[in-house]
Amino acid sequence: MKIGIVCPYSWDVPGGVQFHIRDLAEHLIRLGHDVSVLAPADDETPLPPYVVSAGRAVPVPYNGSVARLNFGFLSAARVRRWLNEGTFDVIHIHEPTSPSLGLLTCWAAQGPIVATFHTSNPRSRAMIAAYPILQPALEKISARIAVSEYARRTLVEHLGGDAVVIPNGVDVDFFAGAEPKAEWQGGTLGFIGRIDEPRKGLPVLMKALPAILAARPETRLLVAGRGDEEEAVASLPREMRPRVEFLGMVSDEDKARLLRSVDVYVAPNTGGESFGIILVEALSAGAPVLASDLDAFAQVLDQGAAGDLFANEDADALASAAIRLLGDPERRAGLRERGSAHVRRFDWTTVGADILGVYETVTEGAASVDTDERTGLRARFGLARD
């Protein structure tokens, strides 16, 4: 099958949507499909052979964050060229309502279109206001996927219609088979995310850290991600700052090794999450997870059976939960066991098969419609066959 996938966000800025699209494309290629991904990318960004650049992106505030998007006449021309050259059996657009390549592709594409909705934003005035503009494009979509029940709810409430829920996928064995790193082991908490994006929750974790260190002075916090390191620790007493180690941007391999090494992975995100791919990666690596009780996080963690939850934005609750977990090796071992079993439902062998099932449904439906139309035309012009 020839599959075209549209990424709305800049390929050179790591994020959950980009990782999902990358992993989906590589999974499909391993299965023998012909896949091309269209994505915004700076000129100097090294791209995999299956990615086609639609040009430089610009930063735009979007869903409580800053997304790097690509929109305009030049982008529209590149979308049309990619579609004409690709002759795809199916187009898979991610975030078709964002002002980026997905919406441009919706307007330009013909044939079966599958759309995946990642956003969870129950009070999006912008989405409501934009509906009359979006409606003609959305009507061209053959099938809709939401990455969680909360993303599905956002879609239903703001745009109408419905979607099948298929979660983000993870290569579970990649994380489970990573080798722990000795210097990252021994009383360590882990955090992975953009340091200077408040909704990722690092300030909440920093606020909780003094109480954690007072109870367990040997604890270290390992932070992986881009951002201002000095600003991140500014709220900590000076004598505690050496207990925080910043690793900067890490490779996929080192991310897996980090998650395999830490005693507890902490996800203090404060909102705007429709799924929580980092939680699935941590569970895959066997890391005990402590996360804020966002609805999407609670769903990924099986309502607390596969990981511990604390009250969102409550630094005291985070500190108490972390202290308990660090001091209870039996609890951590139980979370590892339950998490490792629970996470298998997110493996690409399951998620990829579900997405391919959607592709096959819409392409078979399109072929059936095309056959019916040709039959009608032959009958109309006296060319019907016996």
PyMOL commands that set and color helices and strands:
alter all, ss='L'
color gray80, all
select helices_A, chain A and resi 16-30+73-86+101-108+125-138+149-159+172-176+182-184+198-200+202-215+229-232+238-243+252-261+277-284+295-300+302-304+315-326+329-346+348-380
alter helices_A, ss='H'
color red, helices_A
select strands_A, chain A and resi 2-6+34-39+51-53+58-62+65-69+90-94+113-117+143-146+164-165+188-192+220-224+244-248+264-267+289-292+308-310
alter strands_A, ss='S'
color yellow, strands_A
deselect
rebuild
show_as cartoon
